[in-house]
Amino acid sequence: TAQPGASITYIISQNPDTRFNMLEDERVAVGTVPHIYDVTMTLGNEEYSQLLPPATSYLKTTLTDGTPYKFAFEKGKVTGPSGFIYQPADIPFVLEGMRFFGKTFYFASVAAGKKMSILVLQ
């Protein structure tokens, strides 16, 4: 079952020499409605979250002062021993070409008093 507005592509050859050209209308469209969220994390190593709007197609996150942080898409993972991604200092996390429905972005700073900036295109 495809998501609303998505298409299913059937591959009819596994030959590496066969070229498949994607038509413009088969690509995942980038959203045009921007949302910016700023979340202040008063405590270090404490889980914070932001619900992503339906049909999120682009996500960019960073801490405004470049501090490293952890993130996950599952509750309780960023403060646990595994199941999260550690994002190094001064490197924003960018995810595009996907469609999120009903997803929450969970994150934690390694230090207290930091601000997470989240840019979403819907």
Steps between C-alpha positions, in 0.01 A plus 500: 500500500643835401473814708259764369662678207775237467554255217629146486772413250553142387854407395490255213873439461792442733752549221745773613534615137130583475419867547181615664417865457274655759234730370458839666159411643632182666737684730407578857398863495675733740259681727434867461346585838778578750473454876771614741509370856739620771508286814706604803645204686539619857656171612787306344449133407123539539264392221307770315270452202330669207206351311563531126210628288330255260675450165837628623737466204805689631650518847805700611609518863786672678587644838537874461843511665634190323497270805478124423168327564324163476178428313261216424151439366400280793415616852754419771792426266702824528554452873564126475818308416408440133244569229597863437728688262770725639525817293847662520553868575434756226353244257126538436293187447309508170248245379315550171307303242287318758140539611434493873151455641444505876871498587662670797862617505666428837824669601732579790793735541818391673490832691227702676349824371532427127248584225403254226395661171287282274407589142228290340349521151153360457 
